[in-house]
């Protein structure tokens, strides 16, 4: 028997678990714990500890600090389960913030008030509400894993409210502004890329991961099935879409088809002159002399400089996606089609994101509905000014 249970009172039991020999001293070590409840509760806890110990997951309560646990979480959970970019971001938050301000606390001693105070202090230090919410997401995820591993009895982050983020007005361009921008972009190496961003609603990461095998110039459509990300060590990785809806087919506009066809012929001709391989696996947007991916930050910088050249209000490259969706909705395109083009997991996300377009859509819908009854309302007088 690796454990024993001793009754202490009517509602508590003392359990003892043998943990084998200490690797350094050679002495036998045991873990003692008091369980409140009946004997069945004590037996359940005893089996949990033995199970965790056999799997290498058991840590004596009160002995491990939050810093110790987060180090282990990064290694044992984040590394095999999270995307590299996500893991990098979490590691930065843990090293620069969480360990510095909360790391010395024992994991089992962490309380909601500790987290609430941490959020408040981070806001006062100058971090944005959105950034602090990212910290909350990380803490909650890490503590949820601790709960699943049996290291804590509850996820204290469930009892803490992260700061609210004020929604900023979406910055988009209208038709004339988009036209002015593309005129200014014609003299840059990124004209085809910027045009496709504005006319397809694709993300920057999706555009930079696009291969020629993903482009069908005959059927005029693009298959989105991966994204490109640059890590801190300057290596590039390709990732599959996070959701099934992210893997999608986008119909090209006639102008996009023509511009991509011209871009294809230019790339193919230049590759032949440089005696460089050009095939279906070649990236649509790359350094043509070696086929390597374009740096995401370089594209973002070129976008901003082109907007300045066109004398336009600055918007982010990601706002090309918002501009595309907003214009489609204003033109009466069904939101379901817009959702499919953007790769949103649900139509609710599309409608919530572009709620600023809804008033105009509602007015147009009301007018079109009334037109169905025009014959019956010919005698209705014209509305007079009642003021």
VEXBA-400004 format. One line per 4 residues: number of its first residue (from 1); for each residue x, y, z of N, C-alpha, C. Coordinates in steps of 0.2 Angstrom, whole numbers, padded with zeros to 4 digits, m for minus. Layout:
REM residues N
NUM = X,Y,Z,X,Y,Z,X,Y,Z | ...
//
This chain:
REM residues 387
1 = 0004,m0006,0000,0000,0000,0000,0004,0006,0000 | 0004,0011,m0005,0008,0017,m0005,0005,0022,m0002 | m0001,0022,0001,m0004,0027,0005,m0008,0024,0011 | m0009,0028,0016,m0013,0027,0021,m0018,0032,0023
5 = m0024,0030,0026,m0029,0035,0028,m0030,0035,0035 | m0030,0040,0039,m0031,0040,0046,m0037,0045,0048 | m0042,0043,0051,m0047,0047,0053,m0045,0052,0059 | m0046,0058,0058,m0044,0063,0063,m0050,0066,0067
9 = m0056,0067,0064,m0062,0069,0067,m0068,0067,0063 | m0074,0069,0064,m0080,0067,0061,m0080,0069,0053 | m0076,0075,0052,m0076,0077,0045,m0069,0079,0042 | m0064,0075,0045,m0058,0076,0042,m0054,0070,0042
13 = m0049,0069,0037,m0045,0063,0037,m0038,0065,0036 | m0033,0061,0038,m0026,0063,0037,m0023,0057,0032 | m0021,0059,0026,m0018,0054,0022,m0010,0055,0021 | m0007,0049,0020,0000,0049,0020,0002,0045,0013
17 = 0006,0048,0009,0008,0045,0003,0015,0044,0003 | 0018,0038,0001,0025,0037,0001,0027,0039,m0006 | 0032,0043,m0007,0035,0046,m0013,0041,0043,m0015 | 0043,0037,m0012,0050,0034,m0013,0056,0037,m0010
21 = 0061,0036,m0013,0068,0038,m0010,0070,0045,m0013 | 0072,0049,m0009,0075,0056,m0012,0081,0054,m0016 | 0082,0057,m0022,0087,0056,m0026,0094,0058,m0024 | 0094,0063,m0019,0100,0066,m0017,0102,0063,m0010
25 = 0097,0062,m0005,0099,0059,0001,0098,0052,0002 | 0094,0049,m0002,0093,0042,m0002,0088,0040,0003 | 0085,0045,0007,0080,0044,0012,0073,0043,0009 | 0069,0039,0012,0062,0039,0010,0058,0045,0012
29 = 0054,0047,0007,0050,0054,0008,0043,0052,0008 | 0039,0056,0012,0032,0055,0012,0028,0062,0011 | 0022,0061,0009,0018,0067,0008,0012,0066,0013 | 0011,0071,0017,0005,0071,0022,0000,0077,0020
33 = m0006,0075,0020,m0011,0080,0018,m0018,0079,0022 | m0021,0084,0024,m0028,0083,0028,m0033,0085,0023 | m0038,0080,0023,m0044,0081,0018,m0050,0082,0022 | m0054,0087,0021,m0060,0088,0025,m0066,0084,0021
37 = m0070,0081,0024,m0075,0077,0021,m0076,0070,0024 | m0078,0065,0020,m0079,0059,0022,m0073,0054,0020 | m0073,0048,0021,m0068,0043,0020,m0067,0043,0012 | m0073,0043,0008,m0073,0042,0001,m0069,0048,m0002
41 = m0070,0054,0001,m0066,0060,m0001,m0059,0059,0000 | m0057,0056,0005,m0050,0055,0007,m0047,0050,0002 | m0051,0045,0000,m0048,0040,m0004,m0047,0043,m0011 | m0052,0047,m0013,m0052,0050,m0020,m0045,0055,m0020
45 = m0044,0059,m0015,m0038,0063,m0015,m0032,0059,m0015 | m0032,0053,m0011,m0026,0049,m0011,m0024,0046,m0018 | m0029,0044,m0021,m0028,0041,m0028,m0026,0046,m0033 | m0028,0052,m0032,m0026,0058,m0036,m0019,0059,m0036
49 = m0016,0059,m0029,m0009,0061,m0028,m0005,0055,m0031 | m0007,0049,m0030,m0003,0043,m0033,m0003,0043,m0040 | m0009,0045,m0043,m0009,0046,m0050,m0005,0051,m0053 | m0005,0057,m0050,m0001,0063,m0052,0007,0061,m0051
53 = 0008,0058,m0046,0016,0056,m0045,0018,0051,m0050 | 0014,0046,m0052,0016,0041,m0057,0017,0044,m0064 | 0013,0050,m0065,0014,0053,m0071,0019,0059,m0071 | 0022,0060,m0065,0027,0065,m0065,0024,0072,m0064
57 = 0018,0072,m0062,0015,0079,m0062,0014,0081,m0055 | 0015,0077,m0050,0014,0079,m0043,0019,0084,m0040 | 0017,0090,m0037,0021,0094,m0034,0018,0096,m0027 | 0022,0096,m0022,0020,0097,m0015,0016,0103,m0014
61 = 0010,0104,m0012,0007,0110,m0011,0011,0115,m0007 | 0011,0121,m0009,0015,0126,m0005,0022,0127,m0006 | 0025,0122,m0010,0032,0122,m0011,0034,0125,m0017 | 0029,0125,m0022,0031,0128,m0029,0028,0135,m0029
65 = 0032,0139,m0032,0030,0146,m0033,0027,0147,m0039 | 0023,0153,m0040,0020,0154,m0047,0026,0154,m0052 | 0031,0157,m0050,0037,0157,m0055,0039,0150,m0057 | 0040,0146,m0052,0042,0139,m0054,0037,0136,m0059
69 = 0030,0137,m0057,0025,0134,m0061,0025,0136,m0068 | 0025,0143,m0069,0025,0146,m0075,0031,0144,m0080 | 0037,0143,m0077,0042,0140,m0081,0040,0133,m0083 | 0038,0129,m0079,0036,0122,m0081,0030,0122,m0086
73 = 0025,0127,m0085,0020,0127,m0090,0022,0129,m0097 | 0027,0133,m0097,0029,0135,m0104,0033,0129,m0107 | 0036,0125,m0103,0040,0120,m0106,0035,0114,m0107 | 0031,0112,m0103,0027,0106,m0103,0020,0107,m0107
77 = 0018,0113,m0107,0011,0114,m0110,0012,0119,m0116 | 0015,0124,m0115,0015,0129,m0121,0019,0127,m0127 | 0025,0124,m0125,0029,0122,m0131,0026,0117,m0136 | 0022,0112,m0133,0019,0107,m0138,0012,0109,m0140
81 = 0009,0113,m0137,0002,0114,m0138,0000,0121,m0141 | 0005,0126,m0141,0003,0133,m0143,0007,0134,m0150 | 0004,0139,m0154,0008,0141,m0160,0014,0145,m0157 | 0019,0144,m0161,0026,0148,m0159,0025,0155,m0158
85 = 0021,0159,m0162,0021,0166,m0161,0017,0167,m0154 | 0012,0163,m0153,0008,0164,m0147,0012,0162,m0141 | 0016,0157,m0141,0021,0155,m0136,0026,0160,m0135 | 0029,0163,m0140,0034,0169,m0139,0030,0175,m0135
89 = 0024,0176,m0137,0021,0182,m0134,0020,0180,m0126 | 0018,0174,m0125,0016,0172,m0118,0023,0172,m0114 | 0028,0170,m0117,0035,0170,m0113,0037,0177,m0111 | 0036,0181,m0116,0038,0188,m0115,0034,0191,m0109
93 = 0027,0190,m0109,0023,0192,m0103,0025,0189,m0097 | 0027,0183,m0097,0029,0179,m0091,0035,0182,m0088 | 0040,0183,m0092,0047,0185,m0090,0047,0192,m0088 | 0044,0196,m0092,0044,0204,m0091,0040,0206,m0086
97 = 0034,0203,m0085,0029,0205,m0080,0027,0201,m0074 | 0024,0195,m0076,0021,0190,m0071,0026,0188,m0066 | 0032,0186,m0068,0037,0183,m0063,0040,0189,m0059 | 0040,0194,m0062,0043,0200,m0058,0039,0203,m0053
101 = 0032,0202,m0054,0027,0205,m0049,0024,0200,m0045 | 0023,0194,m0047,0019,0189,m0044,0023,0182,m0043 | 0029,0182,m0046,0032,0175,m0046,0034,0172,m0039 | 0035,0176,m0034,0037,0174,m0027,0031,0171,m0023
105 = 0025,0172,m0026,0020,0169,m0022,0019,0162,m0023 | 0018,0158,m0018,0016,0151,m0019,0010,0150,m0023 | 0011,0145,m0028,0005,0144,m0032,m0001,0143,m0029 | m0001,0139,m0023,m0008,0138,m0020,m0010,0144,m0016
109 = m0006,0149,m0015,m0008,0155,m0011,m0010,0160,m0015 | m0010,0160,m0021,m0012,0165,m0026,m0020,0166,m0025 | m0022,0172,m0024,m0029,0174,m0023,m0031,0179,m0028 | m0038,0179,m0029,m0041,0184,m0034,m0038,0191,m0032
113 = m0038,0193,m0026,m0035,0200,m0024,m0028,0202,m0027 | m0024,0196,m0027,m0017,0197,m0030,m0018,0199,m0037 | m0022,0196,m0041,m0022,0197,m0048,m0026,0204,m0049 | m0031,0205,m0045,m0034,0212,m0046,m0029,0218,m0045
117 = m0025,0217,m0040,m0020,0222,m0039,m0015,0223,m0044 | m0013,0217,m0047,m0008,0216,m0052,m0011,0220,m0058 | m0017,0219,m0060,m0020,0222,m0066,m0020,0230,m0065 | m0022,0232,m0059,m0022,0239,m0057,m0016,0242,m0058
121 = m0011,0239,m0055,m0004,0242,m0055,m0001,0242,m0062 | m0003,0237,m0066,0000,0237,m0073,m0003,0243,m0077 | m0010,0244,m0076,m0013,0250,m0080,m0009,0256,m0078 | m0008,0257,m0071,m0005,0263,m0069,0002,0264,m0071
125 = 0005,0258,m0073,0012,0258,m0075,0013,0261,m0083 | 0007,0261,m0086,0006,0263,m0093,0004,0258,m0098 | 0003,0252,m0096,0001,0247,m0101,m0007,0248,m0102 | m0008,0247,m0108,m0015,0248,m0111,m0020,0243,m0108
129 = m0026,0244,m0108,m0031,0239,m0105,m0031,0233,m0109 | m0030,0234,m0116,m0030,0228,m0120,m0024,0223,m0119 | m0018,0226,m0117,m0012,0222,m0115,m0014,0219,m0109 | m0017,0222,m0104,m0018,0219,m0097,m0023,0213,m0098
133 = m0028,0214,m0103,m0032,0209,m0104,m0029,0203,m0107 | m0024,0204,m0111,m0019,0198,m0114,m0016,0195,m0108 | m0014,0199,m0103,m0011,0196,m0097,m0016,0191,m0093 | m0022,0194,m0093,m0027,0190,m0090,m0029,0183,m0093
137 = m0029,0184,m0100,m0030,0178,m0104,m0024,0172,m0103 | m0018,0175,m0102,m0013,0170,m0101,m0013,0167,m0094 | m0014,0171,m0089,m0015,0169,m0082,m0020,0164,m0081 | m0026,0165,m0084,m0032,0161,m0084,m0030,0154,m0087
141 = m0027,0154,m0093,m0025,0148,m0097,m0020,0144,m0093 | m0015,0147,m0090,m0010,0144,m0086,m0013,0141,m0079 | m0017,0144,m0076,m0021,0142,m0070,m0026,0136,m0071 | m0029,0137,m0077,m0033,0131,m0079,m0030,0125,m0080
145 = m0024,0125,m0083,m0019,0119,m0084,m0017,0117,m0077 | m0016,0121,m0072,m0014,0119,m0065,m0020,0116,m0062 | m0026,0118,m0063,m0032,0115,m0060,m0033,0108,m0063 | m0032,0107,m0070,m0032,0101,m0073,m0027,0096,m0071
149 = m0021,0098,m0069,m0015,0094,m0067,m0016,0093,m0059 | m0021,0096,m0056,m0022,0094,m0049,m0018,0098,m0044 | m0015,0104,m0047,m0010,0107,m0043,m0014,0113,m0038 | m0019,0115,m0041,m0024,0120,m0037,m0031,0117,m0037
153 = m0034,0120,m0032,m0041,0117,m0031,m0046,0121,m0035 | m0044,0127,m0038,m0049,0131,m0042,m0045,0136,m0046 | m0048,0139,m0051,m0044,0144,m0055,m0046,0151,m0052 | m0042,0154,m0049,m0044,0160,m0045,m0045,0166,m0051
157 = m0042,0165,m0057,m0043,0170,m0062,m0051,0170,m0064 | m0055,0165,m0062,m0062,0165,m0064,m0065,0171,m0060 | m0062,0173,m0054,m0065,0177,m0049,m0063,0185,m0050 | m0059,0186,m0056,m0056,0192,m0057,m0059,0195,m0063
161 = m0060,0202,m0063,m0062,0205,m0069,m0057,0209,m0072 | m0055,0207,m0078,m0050,0211,m0082,m0052,0218,m0084 | m0048,0223,m0085,m0051,0230,m0087,m0055,0230,m0094 | m0060,0234,m0094,m0063,0234,m0100,m0059,0238,m0105
165 = m0060,0237,m0112,m0057,0240,m0117,m0062,0244,m0121 | m0061,0250,m0122,m0065,0255,m0126,m0064,0253,m0133 | m0070,0252,m0136,m0069,0250,m0144,m0068,0257,m0148 | m0063,0256,m0152,m0061,0262,m0156,m0064,0262,m0162
169 = m0066,0268,m0165,m0069,0268,m0172,m0065,0265,m0177 | m0068,0261,m0181,m0064,0257,m0186,m0062,0262,m0192 | m0055,0262,m0194,m0053,0266,m0199,m0053,0263,m0205 | m0056,0265,m0210,m0057,0262,m0217,m0056,0268,m0222
173 = m0055,0266,m0228,m0055,0270,m0234,m0061,0269,m0238 | m0063,0274,m0242,m0069,0274,m0246,m0066,0272,m0253 | m0070,0272,m0258,m0068,0270,m0265,m0063,0274,m0268 | m0064,0281,m0267,m0059,0286,m0270,m0053,0285,m0267
177 = m0053,0284,m0260,m0046,0284,m0256,m0042,0278,m0258 | m0046,0272,m0259,m0043,0266,m0261,m0040,0267,m0268 | m0044,0270,m0273,m0041,0271,m0279,m0035,0276,m0279 | m0035,0281,m0275,m0029,0285,m0275,m0023,0281,m0272
181 = m0024,0277,m0267,m0019,0273,m0264,m0016,0268,m0269 | m0020,0265,m0273,m0017,0260,m0278,m0014,0264,m0284 | m0016,0270,m0285,m0012,0274,m0290,m0005,0275,m0288 | m0004,0277,m0281,0002,0278,m0279,0006,0272,m0278
185 = 0003,0266,m0277,0007,0260,m0276,0009,0257,m0283 | 0007,0259,m0288,0009,0256,m0295,0016,0256,m0296 | 0020,0261,m0293,0027,0262,m0294,0031,0258,m0289 | 0028,0254,m0285,0031,0250,m0280,0031,0243,m0282
189 = 0035,0239,m0278,0036,0232,m0280,0030,0228,m0277 | 0025,0232,m0273,0020,0228,m0269,0013,0230,m0272 | 0013,0232,m0278,0006,0234,m0281,0001,0228,m0281 | 0003,0223,m0283,m0001,0217,m0284,m0003,0215,m0277
193 = 0001,0215,m0272,0000,0213,m0265,m0005,0217,m0262 | m0004,0224,m0263,m0009,0229,m0260,m0016,0228,m0263 | m0016,0228,m0269,m0022,0227,m0273,m0026,0221,m0270 | m0023,0215,m0270,m0026,0209,m0267,m0028,0210,m0260
197 = m0024,0213,m0256,m0027,0215,m0249,m0033,0218,m0249 | m0034,0224,m0253,m0040,0228,m0253,m0045,0225,m0257 | m0044,0220,m0261,m0050,0217,m0266,m0051,0210,m0264 | m0048,0208,m0258,m0050,0201,m0256,m0051,0200,m0249
201 = m0049,0205,m0245,m0050,0205,m0238,m0045,0200,m0234 | m0040,0197,m0237,m0036,0193,m0234,m0031,0196,m0229 | m0029,0192,m0224,m0024,0195,m0219,m0017,0195,m0222 | m0013,0199,m0219,m0006,0200,m0221,m0003,0193,m0221
205 = m0004,0189,m0216,0000,0183,m0215,m0003,0178,m0220 | m0009,0179,m0223,m0012,0174,m0228,m0009,0176,m0235 | m0008,0182,m0236,m0006,0185,m0242,0002,0183,m0243 | 0006,0183,m0238,0013,0182,m0238,0014,0174,m0238
209 = 0009,0170,m0237,0010,0163,m0237,0007,0160,m0244 | 0004,0164,m0248,0001,0162,m0254,0006,0159,m0259 | 0005,0153,m0262,0009,0150,m0267,0005,0150,m0274 | 0009,0149,m0279,0005,0150,m0286,0001,0144,m0286
213 = 0002,0138,m0283,m0003,0133,m0283,m0009,0134,m0280 | m0009,0140,m0276,m0016,0142,m0272,m0020,0146,m0276 | m0017,0148,m0282,m0020,0153,m0286,m0023,0150,m0293 | m0029,0151,m0294,m0032,0148,m0301,m0034,0154,m0305
217 = m0030,0156,m0310,m0031,0161,m0314,m0037,0160,m0319 | m0038,0154,m0320,m0043,0152,m0325,m0050,0152,m0322 | m0051,0149,m0316,m0057,0150,m0312,m0058,0156,m0308 | m0052,0160,m0308,m0052,0167,m0304,m0054,0166,m0297
221 = m0050,0161,m0294,m0051,0160,m0287,m0044,0159,m0283 | m0044,0160,m0277,m0038,0159,m0272,m0040,0154,m0267 | m0036,0149,m0265,m0037,0145,m0260,m0033,0147,m0254 | m0036,0149,m0248,m0032,0151,m0242,m0032,0145,m0238
225 = m0026,0142,m0237,m0025,0136,m0233,m0019,0137,m0228 | m0016,0142,m0227,m0010,0143,m0222,m0009,0150,m0222 | m0004,0152,m0217,m0002,0159,m0215,0005,0159,m0214 | 0009,0164,m0215,0016,0165,m0213,0017,0169,m0207
229 = 0022,0167,m0203,0023,0171,m0197,0031,0171,m0196 | 0033,0177,m0194,0041,0178,m0193,0042,0178,m0185 | 0046,0173,m0183,0048,0173,m0176,0053,0178,m0174 | 0054,0178,m0167,0059,0183,m0165,0066,0182,m0167
233 = 0068,0175,m0169,0074,0174,m0171,0075,0174,m0179 | 0070,0178,m0182,0070,0179,m0189,0068,0173,m0193 | 0067,0167,m0190,0065,0162,m0194,0057,0162,m0196 | 0055,0159,m0201,0048,0159,m0204,0045,0153,m0203
237 = 0039,0153,m0201,0035,0147,m0200,0028,0148,m0204 | 0025,0142,m0207,0019,0142,m0210,0014,0138,m0205 | 0008,0141,m0204,0003,0138,m0200,m0003,0137,m0204 | m0007,0132,m0202,m0013,0130,m0205,m0018,0135,m0201
241 = m0024,0137,m0204,m0029,0141,m0201,m0031,0138,m0194 | m0033,0143,m0190,m0035,0141,m0183,m0042,0138,m0183 | m0046,0139,m0188,m0053,0136,m0188,m0054,0134,m0195 | m0059,0129,m0195,m0061,0127,m0202,m0063,0132,m0207
245 = m0066,0137,m0204,m0069,0143,m0209,m0063,0147,m0211 | m0057,0147,m0208,m0051,0150,m0210,m0048,0147,m0217 | m0049,0141,m0218,m0047,0137,m0224,m0053,0138,m0229 | m0052,0142,m0234,m0058,0145,m0238,m0055,0146,m0245
249 = m0060,0147,m0250,m0059,0149,m0257,m0062,0156,m0258 | m0058,0160,m0260,m0060,0167,m0262,m0061,0168,m0269 | m0066,0171,m0271,m0067,0172,m0278,m0064,0179,m0280 | m0060,0179,m0285,m0056,0185,m0287,m0060,0190,m0291
253 = m0059,0196,m0290,m0063,0201,m0294,m0059,0201,m0301 | m0062,0203,m0306,m0059,0203,m0313,m0053,0207,m0313 | m0053,0213,m0309,m0046,0217,m0309,m0041,0213,m0306 | m0043,0210,m0300,m0037,0206,m0297,m0035,0200,m0301
257 = m0039,0197,m0305,m0037,0192,m0309,m0032,0194,m0314 | m0033,0200,m0317,m0029,0203,m0322,m0022,0205,m0319 | m0022,0208,m0313,m0016,0211,m0310,m0012,0205,m0308 | m0015,0199,m0305,m0011,0193,m0303,m0008,0190,m0309
261 = m0012,0190,m0315,m0009,0187,m0321,m0003,0191,m0323 | m0003,0197,m0323,0002,0201,m0325,0008,0200,m0320 | 0007,0200,m0314,0012,0198,m0309,0015,0192,m0310 | 0011,0187,m0312,0014,0180,m0313,0018,0180,m0319
265 = 0017,0183,m0324,0021,0183,m0330,0027,0187,m0329 | 0027,0192,m0325,0033,0196,m0323,0038,0192,m0319 | 0035,0188,m0314,0039,0184,m0310,0042,0178,m0313 | 0038,0175,m0318,0041,0170,m0322,0046,0172,m0326
269 = 0045,0178,m0329,0050,0180,m0334,0057,0182,m0331 | 0056,0185,m0325,0062,0187,m0321,0066,0181,m0318 | 0062,0176,m0316,0065,0170,m0314,0069,0166,m0319 | 0066,0166,m0325,0070,0163,m0331,0076,0167,m0332
273 = 0076,0174,m0332,0082,0178,m0333,0088,0177,m0328 | 0085,0176,m0322,0090,0174,m0316,0092,0167,m0316 | 0089,0163,m0320,0090,0156,m0319,0088,0153,m0312 | 0082,0155,m0310,0080,0153,m0303,0074,0149,m0304
277 = 0073,0144,m0300,0067,0139,m0301,0061,0143,m0299 | 0056,0142,m0303,0049,0145,m0303,0044,0139,m0304 | 0040,0138,m0299,0035,0132,m0300,0029,0134,m0295 | 0025,0128,m0294,0019,0129,m0290,0020,0131,m0283
281 = 0026,0129,m0281,0027,0130,m0274,0030,0137,m0272 | 0032,0140,m0278,0035,0147,m0277,0030,0152,m0274 | 0032,0156,m0269,0027,0161,m0266,0025,0166,m0271 | 0019,0168,m0271,0016,0173,m0275,0020,0180,m0274
285 = 0021,0181,m0267,0024,0188,m0265,0031,0186,m0261 | 0036,0187,m0264,0043,0185,m0261,0048,0189,m0264 | 0054,0187,m0262,0060,0190,m0265,0062,0186,m0271 | 0061,0188,m0277,0061,0184,m0283,0068,0181,m0284
289 = 0073,0185,m0282,0080,0182,m0283,0082,0176,m0279 | 0078,0174,m0274,0079,0168,m0270,0073,0165,m0268 | 0067,0167,m0269,0061,0164,m0267,0059,0164,m0260 | 0063,0168,m0256,0062,0168,m0248,0056,0173,m0247
293 = 0053,0172,m0241,0047,0176,m0240,0049,0183,m0238 | 0044,0188,m0239,0045,0195,m0238,0044,0196,m0230 | 0047,0200,m0227,0047,0202,m0220,0040,0205,m0219 | 0036,0203,m0215,0030,0206,m0213,0030,0214,m0211
297 = 0035,0215,m0207,0036,0222,m0205,0038,0227,m0211 | 0042,0224,m0216,0044,0228,m0222,0037,0229,m0226 | 0033,0225,m0227,0026,0226,m0230,0022,0231,m0227 | 0022,0231,m0220,0018,0236,m0216,0021,0243,m0217
301 = 0028,0243,m0217,0031,0250,m0218,0030,0252,m0225 | 0030,0248,m0230,0029,0250,m0237,0022,0253,m0238 | 0017,0250,m0234,0010,0252,m0235,0009,0259,m0232 | 0012,0260,m0226,0012,0267,m0223,0015,0272,m0227
305 = 0021,0271,m0230,0024,0275,m0234,0020,0277,m0241 | 0017,0272,m0243,0013,0273,m0249,0007,0277,m0248 | 0004,0276,m0242,m0002,0280,m0240,0000,0288,m0239 | 0006,0289,m0236,0009,0296,m0236,0010,0299,m0242
309 = 0012,0295,m0247,0013,0297,m0254,0007,0299,m0257 | 0002,0295,m0256,m0005,0297,m0259,m0009,0302,m0255 | m0006,0305,m0249,m0009,0310,m0245,m0015,0308,m0242 | m0016,0302,m0240,m0022,0299,m0237,m0021,0299,m0229
313 = m0027,0298,m0226,m0027,0297,m0219,m0024,0290,m0218 | m0020,0290,m0213,m0016,0283,m0211,m0021,0278,m0209 | m0021,0272,m0211,m0024,0266,m0209,m0019,0261,m0209 | m0021,0256,m0205,m0016,0250,m0204,m0017,0245,m0210
317 = m0012,0241,m0212,m0013,0237,m0217,m0019,0232,m0216 | m0020,0230,m0210,m0025,0226,m0208,m0032,0229,m0209 | m0032,0236,m0209,m0038,0239,m0211,m0040,0239,m0218 | m0036,0236,m0222,m0038,0235,m0229,m0043,0230,m0229
321 = m0043,0225,m0225,m0047,0220,m0224,m0054,0223,m0222 | m0054,0227,m0217,m0060,0231,m0215,m0063,0235,m0220 | m0059,0238,m0224,m0062,0242,m0229,m0065,0238,m0235 | m0062,0232,m0236,m0065,0228,m0241,m0072,0225,m0239
325 = m0072,0223,m0232,m0079,0220,m0230,m0084,0226,m0229 | m0082,0232,m0227,m0087,0237,m0226,m0090,0239,m0233 | m0086,0240,m0238,m0088,0242,m0245,m0093,0236,m0247 | m0091,0230,m0246,m0095,0225,m0249,m0102,0225,m0246
329 = m0102,0226,m0239,m0109,0226,m0235,m0113,0232,m0238 | m0110,0238,m0239,m0113,0244,m0241,m0116,0243,m0248 | m0113,0239,m0252,m0115,0237,m0259,m0121,0232,m0259 | m0123,0230,m0253,m0129,0225,m0252,m0127,0218,m0253
333 = m0120,0217,m0252,m0118,0209,m0252,m0120,0206,m0246 | m0123,0200,m0246,m0126,0197,m0240,m0120,0196,m0235 | m0121,0197,m0229,m0116,0196,m0224,m0113,0189,m0224 | m0117,0184,m0226,m0114,0177,m0226,m0108,0177,m0231
337 = m0109,0180,m0236,m0104,0180,m0241,m0098,0183,m0239 | m0099,0189,m0235,m0093,0193,m0233,m0090,0189,m0227 | m0093,0185,m0223,m0091,0181,m0218,m0086,0175,m0221 | m0088,0172,m0227,m0085,0167,m0230,m0078,0170,m0233
341 = m0078,0176,m0236,m0072,0179,m0239,m0067,0180,m0234 | m0070,0183,m0228,m0065,0185,m0222,m0062,0179,m0218 | m0066,0173,m0218,m0064,0167,m0215,m0066,0168,m0207 | m0071,0172,m0206,m0074,0172,m0199,m0077,0165,m0197
345 = m0076,0163,m0191,m0079,0157,m0189,m0087,0157,m0188 | m0090,0163,m0188,m0097,0163,m0188,m0099,0170,m0191 | m0106,0170,m0193,m0108,0176,m0196,m0109,0182,m0190 | m0110,0179,m0184,m0111,0184,m0178,m0105,0189,m0178
349 = m0099,0186,m0179,m0093,0189,m0178,m0092,0195,m0184 | m0094,0193,m0190,m0095,0198,m0195,m0099,0204,m0194 | m0105,0202,m0191,m0110,0207,m0190,m0108,0212,m0184 | m0105,0209,m0179,m0103,0213,m0173,m0097,0217,m0175
353 = m0092,0215,m0179,m0087,0218,m0181,m0089,0224,m0186 | m0094,0223,m0190,m0095,0229,m0195,m0102,0231,m0193 | m0104,0232,m0187,m0110,0235,m0185,m0111,0242,m0187 | m0105,0246,m0188,m0106,0253,m0191,m0109,0253,m0197
357 = m0109,0248,m0201,m0112,0248,m0208,m0120,0246,m0207 | m0122,0243,m0202,m0129,0241,m0201,m0134,0246,m0202 | m0133,0253,m0199,m0139,0258,m0200,m0140,0259,m0208 | m0135,0260,m0212,m0136,0261,m0219,m0140,0255,m0222
361 = m0138,0249,m0220,m0141,0243,m0223,m0148,0242,m0221 | m0150,0244,m0214,m0157,0244,m0212,m0161,0249,m0216 | m0158,0255,m0217,m0162,0260,m0221,m0164,0257,m0228 | m0159,0254,m0231,m0160,0252,m0238,m0165,0246,m0238
365 = m0164,0242,m0233,m0169,0236,m0232,m0176,0238,m0231 | m0177,0243,m0227,m0184,0246,m0226,m0187,0249,m0232 | m0182,0253,m0236,m0185,0256,m0242,m0187,0251,m0247 | m0183,0245,m0248,m0184,0240,m0253,m0190,0236,m0251
369 = m0191,0235,m0244,m0197,0232,m0242,m0204,0236,m0244 | m0203,0242,m0243,m0209,0246,m0244,m0211,0247,m0251 | m0205,0246,m0256,m0206,0246,m0263,m0211,0240,m0265 | m0211,0235,m0262,m0215,0229,m0263,m0223,0231,m0263
373 = m0224,0236,m0259,m0231,0238,m0258,m0233,0245,m0261 | m0229,0247,m0266,m0230,0254,m0269,m0236,0255,m0272 | m0239,0250,m0275,m0246,0251,m0278,m0251,0252,m0273 | m0251,0250,m0267,m0256,0251,m0262,m0255,0257,m0259
377 = m0250,0261,m0260,m0249,0267,m0256,m0248,0273,m0261 | m0251,0273,m0267,m0250,0278,m0271,m0254,0285,m0269 | m0259,0283,m0265,m0263,0289,m0262,m0260,0292,m0256 | m0255,0290,m0253,m0252,0292,m0247,m0249,0299,m0248
381 = m0251,0304,m0244,m0248,0311,m0246,m0241,0311,m0244 | m0237,0316,m0247,m0230,0317,m0246,m0230,0320,m0239 | m0224,0318,m0235,m0223,0320,m0228,m0222,0327,m0228 | m0225,0331,m0224,m0224,0338,m0223,m0220,0339,m0217
385 = m0217,0345,m0218,m0212,0347,m0212,m0217,0349,m0206 | m0216,0346,m0201,m0221,0347,m0195,m0218,0352,m0190 | m0212,0354,m0191,m0209,0359,m0186,m0211,0366,m0188
//
